[in-house]
Structures are given as C-alpha cells and as structure tokens.
Amino acid sequence: MAKPRPFRSPIVRLAVLALVVLLVGWQLGGLPALAQKITGTLGAPNASTTLSGNQLPAPAPPPSAG
C-alpha cells in the first residue's frame, strides 16, 4: 500500500508556502534597523552625522555658466 503524501493538493502547498514566507518575514521585521548616529540637537547648526564610510561621496555640483 502506498504511503499518502501530506501536501498533495497544489492549493495546500501554496498555502503552506505563503504561511512560511509570512512567518519568516514577521520574524525578520522585528530586527532593529541600523540608524545613523546624530550628535547635537536635530536641526541645530552644530548637529553632525557620522557615516560608516562604506558609501561614495556626493558628486561635485556642475559649474555655473555665468
């Protein structure tokens, strides 16, 4: 006698896959986000932001035609 397969229907397979994706996404959504470090009061002239250094600097502005 053949052993029955638990997820025979494609609808059941799709539902199980959707549930697994939903649960994994829910677990990963609880991880803390990495934020930039800001020293000083936000919006104040002495406020500064520390970058990690793994990104390119902004491009130079184009020369003015004047």
C-alpha positions, 0 to 999 in steps of 0.5 A: 500500500502506498504511503499518502503524501501530506501536501498533495493538493497544489492549493495546500502547498501554496498555502503552506508556502505563503504561511512560511514566507509570512512567518519568516518575514514577521520574524525578520521585521522585528530586527532593529534597523541600523540608524545613523548616529546624530550628535547635537540637537536635530536641526541645530547648526552644530548637529553632525552625522557620522557615516560608516564610510562604506558609501561614495561621496556626493558628486561635485555640483556642475559649474555655473555658466555665468 
